[in-house]
Amino acid sequence: MSRVLAGLLGLVLALPAAAAQSPLPFSEFMRRLAQDEAFVEAVIDKLGASPASSAMLGPLEADRLRELIRARDFARLDRFPTMTVDGIGRSLRLAARARGDEATAPPPDHRLDADLTEGLGIPSDAAPPDPAAYLKDVGHGVLWGDALDPEAAARQPDGARLAEVVNRLARNPPRGETGPRYRVRLHDETVETPEALASALQRSGHSVVVRDARYFANFGDLILEGREVLTPFWMDTGIPVPGTDRTLRVPAAHSQHEVVVRGPLVNTEVAFFFGIDGEAVFRTFETRDQRWVLGRAAALYEGDDAVEAVRILGVVIRDFARTRLAHPELPFGGYFALGVCNDANAMVELHMRGATSLYPLTADASLFTAGGEVAALAAALPIDRGAAKRERVERVLGSLPTDDLEALPFPALRADLAAVEAAARRSAEAWWSDERRVPWLALGLVAALVVWRVRRTRRPTPPA
């Protein structure tokens, strides 16, 4: 066994024991390693590289990071990078300009030449993933990437096959539209939509649960000597923090819808999100998140609701793929223009629950020109670009990966969120208690009763 592989294996095995340690601030991480300029450049190159990282460093942000490190102004690194919603768009535009053709690679065309039917292919005979493919030793006792979860990793081959099948089913032409179709056999059934597969799995004795999950985005994915490094991507929400001259800054949220299947044949899970790689698809998730990203399910869908959630997820996959093909000029697969990771999931939440609790949202509804459900959902989303600032407080709080502010590993953030939440609650109470609004509320109630009475009297009498 090589020294590098042996060292990597040792570090991986040490992770569970090291997890009890508090995460290392990014400032302290760089303070220890800043003397190696080549290593610093390697770290800068990896920041924001994960599809779920929510953003990437543009040239200006990368230069600013270098300046802070050279000046040994390490304290500022604990809130680096911090961007507004519009700043994310600007950073991505500059990054695209710097990367040229690499940023505008042609989107994949998944359309079939002819009908194709095949078996579900689960259980899969593929090998479990290699831990070395997920965690990279980049020197100085630093690992970059994610540690495998042993149980989830054992299910990863089946998850990869399930993700492939559902993504292909989702890209079939919608009902009433001609074109080659992909179909899958499960026992004596043949299905051609994601929701039909979910229903067939339920009928064959499987449980299908869909989780609307929220986490903090891990911008760095760094581990130093077995200790997690705090590398959130900070969002300046523009919301005033009461009693201060500051605005609320929060770690960017990553959201995904997770489909968990358990039963006699299929036992695995897949996660859907729109990543900075430009893919709005189901993916495997066989890694162990760093503890500080936390995790919360905003909603759970089971039974018929799970089937409906899978259906609308499939529609989102198909329409995002079509929109990308219609706009190959969009850099990074349309990330930010078509939304960040939250927008596609916000569409699902809006469909399932009538509102969304995710922040930030950036989708340009005018790009979804095919019509149908996704175009309507995109048009109904609250948008946080430019001057649009609707319903921010509720959605910032709703995006948090925990219901318990004390669980947040950022003391200053806990205090700011508590102040903002209390101010929002006082504002809502003041609105309802304002005596000037009572006559208007009463007038509205009277008008509603009049409309109801008129409609009732006009209703035809049913035949005897």
C-alpha positions as CSV (number, residue, x, y, z in Angstrom):
1,M,0.0,0.0,0.0
2,S,1.4,3.4,-1.0
3,R,2.2,6.0,1.7
4,V,-0.5,8.3,0.3
5,L,-3.2,5.7,0.3
6,A,-2.2,4.5,3.8
7,G,-2.3,8.1,5.1
8,L,-5.7,8.7,3.5
9,L,-7.1,5.4,4.9
10,G,-5.8,6.4,8.4
11,L,-7.4,9.8,8.2
12,V,-10.7,8.3,7.0
13,L,-10.8,5.8,9.8
14,A,-10.0,8.6,12.3
15,L,-13.0,10.7,11.1
16,P,-15.7,9.2,13.4
17,A,-13.5,9.8,16.5
18,A,-12.6,13.3,15.4
19,A,-16.2,14.2,14.7
20,A,-16.7,14.9,18.4
21,Q,-14.4,17.9,18.1
22,S,-15.9,21.3,17.3
23,P,-15.5,22.4,13.7
24,L,-12.4,24.5,12.9
25,P,-13.0,28.1,11.8
26,F,-11.8,28.8,8.3
27,S,-9.7,31.7,9.7
28,E,-7.8,29.2,11.9
29,F,-7.4,26.8,9.0
30,M,-5.8,29.4,6.8
31,R,-3.7,30.8,9.7
32,R,-2.0,27.4,10.1
33,L,-1.4,26.9,6.4
34,A,-1.1,30.3,4.7
35,Q,2.7,30.1,4.5
36,D,2.4,27.6,1.6
37,E,1.3,29.8,-1.3
38,A,0.9,26.9,-3.7
39,F,-1.3,25.1,-1.2
40,V,-3.4,28.2,-0.7
41,E,-4.0,28.4,-4.5
42,A,-5.0,24.7,-4.5
43,V,-7.6,25.5,-1.8
44,I,-8.9,28.5,-3.6
45,D,-9.3,26.4,-6.7
46,K,-11.5,23.9,-4.8
47,L,-13.8,26.4,-3.1
48,G,-17.3,26.1,-4.6
49,A,-16.4,23.1,-6.7
50,S,-19.2,20.8,-5.3
51,P,-22.4,20.8,-7.3
52,A,-24.2,21.6,-4.1
53,S,-22.0,24.5,-3.0
54,S,-24.5,27.2,-4.1
55,A,-22.0,29.5,-5.8
56,M,-18.4,29.8,-6.9
57,L,-15.7,32.3,-6.6
58,G,-15.4,34.8,-9.4
59,P,-12.0,36.4,-10.2
60,L,-12.7,39.4,-7.9
61,E,-13.6,37.2,-4.9
62,A,-10.6,35.0,-5.5
63,D,-8.3,38.0,-5.6
64,R,-9.9,39.4,-2.4
65,L,-9.3,36.1,-0.6
66,R,-5.6,36.2,-1.6
67,E,-5.3,39.8,-0.3
68,L,-6.8,38.9,3.0
69,I,-4.4,35.9,3.4
70,R,-1.3,37.9,2.4
71,A,-2.3,40.7,4.8
72,R,-2.9,38.0,7.5
73,D,-6.3,39.5,8.1
74,F,-7.6,36.0,9.0
75,A,-10.5,37.1,11.2
76,R,-12.4,38.3,8.1
77,L,-12.2,34.8,6.6
78,D,-14.9,33.5,8.9
79,R,-17.5,35.5,6.9
80,F,-15.8,34.9,3.5
81,P,-17.3,34.8,0.9
82,T,-20.3,37.1,1.7
83,M,-22.4,38.1,-1.3
84,T,-25.8,39.5,-2.0
85,V,-28.1,37.7,-4.4
86,D,-27.1,40.0,-7.2
87,G,-23.5,39.5,-6.2
88,I,-23.8,35.8,-6.9
89,G,-25.0,36.5,-10.4
90,R,-22.1,39.0,-10.9
91,S,-19.6,36.5,-9.6
92,L,-20.9,33.8,-11.9
93,R,-20.8,36.1,-14.9
94,L,-17.2,37.0,-14.3
95,A,-16.3,33.4,-13.6
96,A,-17.9,32.4,-16.9
97,R,-15.9,35.1,-18.7
98,A,-12.7,33.9,-17.2
99,R,-13.4,30.2,-18.1
100,G,-14.6,30.9,-21.6
101,D,-15.9,27.8,-23.5
102,E,-15.5,25.7,-20.4
103,A,-18.4,27.6,-18.8
104,T,-20.8,27.2,-21.8
105,A,-20.3,23.6,-22.7
106,P,-23.2,22.3,-24.8
107,P,-26.0,20.8,-22.6
108,P,-26.4,17.0,-23.0
109,D,-29.2,15.9,-25.3
110,H,-30.8,12.8,-23.7
111,R,-33.5,12.3,-26.4
112,L,-33.8,8.7,-27.7
113,D,-33.6,7.6,-31.4
114,A,-36.2,4.8,-30.8
115,D,-38.3,3.3,-28.1
116,L,-36.4,1.4,-25.4
117,T,-37.7,-1.0,-22.7
118,E,-35.5,-2.6,-20.1
119,G,-35.7,-4.1,-16.7
120,L,-35.4,-2.1,-13.5
121,G,-31.9,-3.4,-13.0
122,I,-32.1,-3.5,-9.2
123,P,-30.3,-5.0,-7.3
124,S,-27.3,-3.8,-9.3
125,D,-24.2,-5.8,-9.8
126,A,-22.0,-2.7,-9.7
127,A,-19.3,-2.4,-7.1
128,P,-19.7,0.0,-4.1
129,P,-17.8,3.3,-4.5
130,D,-14.1,3.6,-3.7
131,P,-13.5,6.0,-0.7
132,A,-10.5,7.4,-2.4
133,A,-12.7,8.8,-5.2
134,Y,-14.5,11.0,-2.6
135,L,-11.8,12.2,-0.3
136,K,-8.6,13.6,-1.7
137,D,-5.4,14.1,0.3
138,V,-4.2,17.6,-0.8
139,G,-1.3,17.8,1.6
140,H,-0.6,19.3,5.1
141,G,-3.0,16.8,6.6
142,V,-5.9,18.2,4.7
143,L,-8.6,16.1,3.0
144,W,-10.9,17.7,0.4
145,G,-14.3,16.1,-0.4
146,D,-16.8,13.9,1.5
147,A,-16.4,10.9,3.7
148,L,-18.5,7.9,2.7
149,D,-21.3,6.8,5.0
150,P,-20.7,3.0,5.1
151,E,-24.4,2.0,5.1
152,A,-25.4,4.5,2.4
153,A,-22.3,3.5,0.4
154,A,-23.4,-0.1,0.3
155,R,-26.7,1.0,-1.2
156,Q,-25.0,3.4,-3.7
157,P,-25.0,1.1,-6.7
158,D,-28.7,0.6,-6.5
159,G,-29.1,4.3,-5.9
160,A,-27.1,5.1,-9.1
161,R,-29.3,2.8,-11.1
162,L,-32.6,4.2,-9.6
163,A,-31.4,7.8,-10.3
164,E,-30.6,6.8,-13.9
165,V,-34.0,5.2,-14.4
166,V,-36.0,8.0,-12.9
167,N,-34.1,10.7,-14.8
168,R,-34.6,8.9,-18.1
169,L,-38.3,8.3,-17.4
170,A,-38.7,12.0,-16.5
171,R,-37.3,13.1,-19.9
172,N,-39.9,11.1,-21.9
173,P,-42.2,13.3,-24.0
174,P,-45.3,14.3,-21.9
175,R,-48.6,12.7,-22.5
176,G,-50.1,13.7,-25.9
177,E,-46.7,14.4,-27.4
178,T,-45.1,12.0,-29.9
179,G,-41.6,10.8,-29.7
180,P,-39.5,7.8,-28.6
181,R,-40.1,6.7,-25.1
182,Y,-38.1,4.9,-22.4
183,R,-39.9,2.3,-20.4
184,V,-39.0,0.1,-17.4
185,R,-40.3,-3.3,-16.4
186,L,-41.0,-4.0,-12.7
187,H,-42.3,-7.6,-12.3
188,D,-45.3,-7.8,-14.6
189,E,-45.7,-4.0,-15.1
190,T,-44.2,-1.7,-17.6
191,V,-44.0,2.0,-16.7
192,E,-42.9,5.1,-18.6
193,T,-43.2,7.9,-16.0
194,P,-41.5,8.5,-12.6
195,E,-44.9,8.5,-10.8
196,A,-45.9,5.3,-12.5
197,L,-42.7,3.7,-11.2
198,A,-43.4,5.1,-7.7
199,S,-46.9,3.6,-7.7
200,A,-45.7,0.3,-9.0
201,L,-43.1,0.1,-6.2
202,Q,-45.8,0.8,-3.6
203,R,-48.0,-1.9,-5.1
204,S,-45.2,-4.4,-4.9
205,G,-44.7,-3.8,-1.1
206,H,-42.3,-0.9,-1.0
207,S,-42.6,2.3,1.0
208,V,-41.7,5.5,-0.9
209,V,-41.1,8.6,1.2
210,V,-40.1,12.0,-0.2
211,R,-38.3,14.4,2.1
212,D,-38.1,18.1,1.5
213,A,-34.7,18.6,3.1
214,R,-32.6,21.6,3.9
215,Y,-28.9,21.9,4.9
216,F,-26.2,24.6,5.0
217,A,-24.2,24.6,1.7
218,N,-20.6,23.4,2.3
219,F,-18.5,25.7,0.2
220,G,-15.2,24.2,1.0
221,D,-15.6,20.4,1.9
222,L,-12.3,20.6,3.9
223,I,-11.0,18.5,6.8
224,L,-7.8,19.3,8.6
225,E,-6.2,16.4,10.6
226,G,-9.7,14.8,11.0
227,R,-11.3,18.0,12.0
228,E,-14.2,19.6,10.0
229,V,-13.5,23.1,8.7
230,L,-16.4,25.7,8.8
231,T,-16.7,26.9,5.2
232,P,-20.2,28.2,4.7
233,F,-21.0,30.5,1.8
234,W,-22.5,33.7,3.4
235,M,-25.6,35.5,2.0
236,D,-26.2,39.2,2.8
237,T,-30.0,39.2,2.9
238,G,-30.3,43.0,3.2
239,I,-32.6,42.5,6.3
240,P,-31.8,45.0,9.0
241,V,-30.7,43.5,12.3
242,P,-32.6,45.4,15.0
243,G,-30.5,47.5,17.3
244,T,-27.5,47.5,15.0
245,D,-26.3,49.1,11.8
246,R,-25.8,45.7,10.2
247,T,-27.8,43.5,7.8
248,L,-28.5,39.9,8.4
249,R,-25.9,37.5,6.9
250,V,-26.7,33.8,6.9
251,P,-25.0,30.7,5.5
252,A,-26.5,29.9,2.1
253,A,-29.0,27.0,2.3
254,H,-28.8,23.9,0.1
255,S,-32.1,22.2,-0.5
256,Q,-33.0,18.9,-2.1
257,H,-35.9,16.5,-2.3
258,E,-34.8,13.0,-1.2
259,V,-36.7,9.9,-2.3
260,V,-36.2,7.0,0.1
261,V,-37.4,3.5,-1.1
262,R,-37.5,0.5,1.2
263,G,-39.0,-2.9,0.4
264,P,-38.4,-6.5,-0.8
265,L,-36.5,-5.4,-4.0
266,V,-35.4,-1.8,-3.8
267,N,-33.6,-0.4,-0.7
268,T,-31.9,2.8,-1.5
269,E,-32.3,6.6,-1.7
270,V,-31.7,9.4,-4.3
271,A,-31.7,13.2,-4.0
272,F,-32.9,15.8,-6.5
273,F,-31.5,19.2,-6.8
274,F,-30.3,21.7,-9.5
275,G,-26.6,22.0,-9.1
276,I,-23.9,24.5,-10.1
277,D,-23.0,21.8,-12.7
278,G,-26.2,22.8,-14.6
279,E,-27.9,19.5,-14.0
280,A,-31.4,19.3,-12.5
281,V,-31.5,15.6,-11.8
282,F,-31.7,12.9,-9.2
283,R,-28.3,11.9,-7.8
284,T,-27.0,9.5,-5.3
285,F,-26.0,10.6,-1.8
286,E,-23.8,8.1,-0.1
287,T,-21.6,10.5,1.8
288,R,-21.6,11.6,5.4
289,D,-22.3,15.4,5.7
290,Q,-20.1,17.4,8.0
291,R,-22.0,17.9,11.2
292,W,-22.1,21.7,11.0
293,V,-24.3,21.6,7.8
294,L,-27.1,20.2,10.1
295,G,-30.2,18.9,8.3
296,R,-34.0,19.3,8.6
297,A,-37.0,17.9,6.7
298,A,-39.4,20.8,6.0
299,A,-42.0,18.2,4.8
300,L,-42.5,14.5,4.4
301,Y,-44.7,13.0,1.7
302,E,-45.9,9.4,1.8
303,G,-48.5,7.4,0.0
304,D,-50.4,9.3,-2.8
305,D,-48.6,12.5,-1.8
306,A,-45.2,10.8,-2.4
307,V,-46.4,9.7,-5.9
308,E,-47.5,13.3,-6.7
309,A,-44.2,14.7,-5.4
310,V,-42.3,12.3,-7.7
311,R,-44.5,13.3,-10.6
312,I,-43.9,17.0,-10.2
313,L,-40.1,16.3,-9.7
314,G,-40.2,14.4,-13.0
315,V,-41.9,17.4,-14.7
316,V,-39.2,19.7,-13.4
317,I,-36.4,17.5,-14.6
318,R,-37.9,17.3,-18.1
319,D,-38.6,21.1,-18.4
320,F,-35.2,22.1,-17.0
321,A,-33.5,19.8,-19.6
322,R,-35.6,21.3,-22.4
323,T,-35.0,24.9,-21.3
324,R,-31.2,24.2,-21.2
325,L,-31.4,22.9,-24.7
326,A,-33.3,26.0,-25.8
327,H,-30.7,28.3,-24.2
328,P,-27.2,26.7,-24.8
329,E,-25.7,30.2,-24.4
330,L,-26.3,30.2,-20.6
331,P,-23.1,29.6,-18.7
332,F,-22.9,26.9,-16.1
333,G,-25.9,25.2,-17.5
334,G,-28.2,28.1,-16.6
335,Y,-27.3,28.1,-12.9
336,F,-28.6,31.4,-11.4
337,A,-30.5,32.3,-14.6
338,L,-32.8,29.2,-14.2
339,G,-32.4,29.4,-10.4
340,V,-29.9,28.3,-7.8
341,C,-30.3,24.9,-6.1
342,N,-33.4,26.2,-4.2
343,D,-35.5,27.3,-7.1
344,A,-36.3,23.9,-8.6
345,N,-37.1,22.6,-5.1
346,A,-39.2,25.7,-4.4
347,M,-41.3,24.9,-7.4
348,V,-42.0,21.4,-6.0
349,E,-42.8,22.9,-2.6
350,L,-45.1,25.5,-4.1
351,H,-46.9,22.8,-6.0
352,M,-47.3,20.5,-3.0
353,R,-47.9,23.1,-0.3
354,G,-49.2,26.2,-2.0
355,A,-46.2,28.4,-0.9
356,T,-42.4,28.2,-0.6
357,S,-40.2,28.8,2.4
358,L,-36.9,28.8,0.5
359,Y,-34.3,31.6,0.1
360,P,-32.7,32.8,-2.1
361,L,-34.6,32.4,-5.4
362,T,-33.3,33.7,-8.7
363,A,-35.1,32.0,-11.6
364,D,-35.9,34.1,-14.6
365,A,-39.4,33.0,-15.5
366,S,-39.2,34.3,-19.0
367,L,-36.7,31.6,-19.9
368,F,-39.3,28.8,-19.3
369,T,-41.1,29.3,-22.6
370,A,-42.6,25.8,-23.1
371,G,-45.6,26.7,-20.9
372,G,-47.1,24.1,-18.6
373,E,-46.7,23.5,-14.9
374,V,-43.0,24.5,-14.5
375,A,-43.5,27.8,-16.4
376,A,-46.5,28.6,-14.2
377,L,-44.6,27.7,-11.0
378,A,-41.5,29.8,-12.1
379,A,-43.8,32.8,-12.7
380,A,-45.4,32.4,-9.2
381,L,-42.1,32.2,-7.2
382,P,-41.0,35.2,-5.2
383,I,-37.7,36.4,-6.6
384,D,-34.8,37.9,-4.7
385,R,-32.8,39.4,-7.6
386,G,-32.7,43.2,-8.1
387,A,-35.3,45.2,-6.2
388,A,-37.5,42.2,-5.6
389,K,-37.4,41.6,-1.8
390,R,-40.7,40.0,-1.0
391,E,-41.3,37.8,2.0
392,R,-37.6,37.5,2.8
393,V,-37.7,37.1,6.6
394,E,-40.1,34.1,6.5
395,R,-38.1,32.4,3.8
396,V,-34.7,33.1,5.3
397,L,-35.9,31.4,8.6
398,G,-37.7,28.7,6.6
399,S,-34.5,27.8,4.8
400,L,-32.5,27.1,8.0
401,P,-31.5,23.4,8.4
402,T,-32.7,23.3,12.1
403,D,-35.7,24.5,14.1
404,D,-33.5,25.1,17.1
405,L,-31.4,28.3,16.8
406,E,-29.2,27.0,19.7
407,A,-28.0,24.2,17.4
408,L,-26.4,26.7,15.0
409,P,-22.6,26.6,15.2
410,F,-22.4,30.4,14.8
411,P,-23.0,32.3,18.0
412,A,-23.3,35.7,16.4
413,L,-25.7,34.3,13.8
414,R,-27.9,32.9,16.6
415,A,-28.2,36.3,18.2
416,D,-29.0,38.1,14.9
417,L,-31.6,35.5,13.9
418,A,-33.3,35.7,17.3
419,A,-33.5,39.5,17.0
420,V,-34.8,39.4,13.4
421,E,-37.4,36.7,14.3
422,A,-38.6,38.7,17.3
423,A,-38.9,41.9,15.3
424,A,-40.9,40.1,12.6
425,R,-43.2,38.6,15.2
426,R,-43.7,42.1,16.8
427,S,-44.5,43.6,13.4
428,A,-47.1,40.9,12.7
429,E,-48.7,41.4,16.1
430,A,-48.7,45.2,15.6
431,W,-50.5,44.9,12.2
432,W,-53.4,43.0,13.7
433,S,-53.6,45.2,16.8
434,D,-53.5,48.5,14.9
435,E,-56.9,50.1,15.6
436,R,-56.8,51.9,12.3
437,R,-57.1,48.6,10.5
438,V,-60.2,47.4,12.4
439,P,-62.7,49.3,10.2
440,W,-61.1,48.0,7.0
441,L,-61.1,44.5,8.3
442,A,-64.7,44.8,9.3
443,L,-65.6,46.3,5.8
444,G,-63.8,43.4,4.2
445,L,-65.7,40.8,6.2
446,V,-69.0,42.5,5.4
447,A,-68.1,42.5,1.7
448,A,-67.2,38.8,1.8
449,L,-70.6,38.0,3.5
450,V,-72.5,40.1,0.9
451,V,-70.7,38.2,-2.0
452,W,-71.4,34.9,-0.4
453,R,-75.1,35.8,0.2
454,V,-75.6,36.9,-3.4
455,R,-74.0,33.8,-4.8
456,R,-76.1,31.6,-2.5
457,T,-79.4,33.3,-3.6
458,R,-78.4,32.9,-7.3
459,R,-77.7,29.2,-6.9
460,P,-80.3,27.2,-8.8
461,T,-82.6,25.1,-6.7
462,P,-81.9,21.4,-7.2
463,P,-84.8,19.4,-8.7
464,A,-87.0,17.5,-6.3
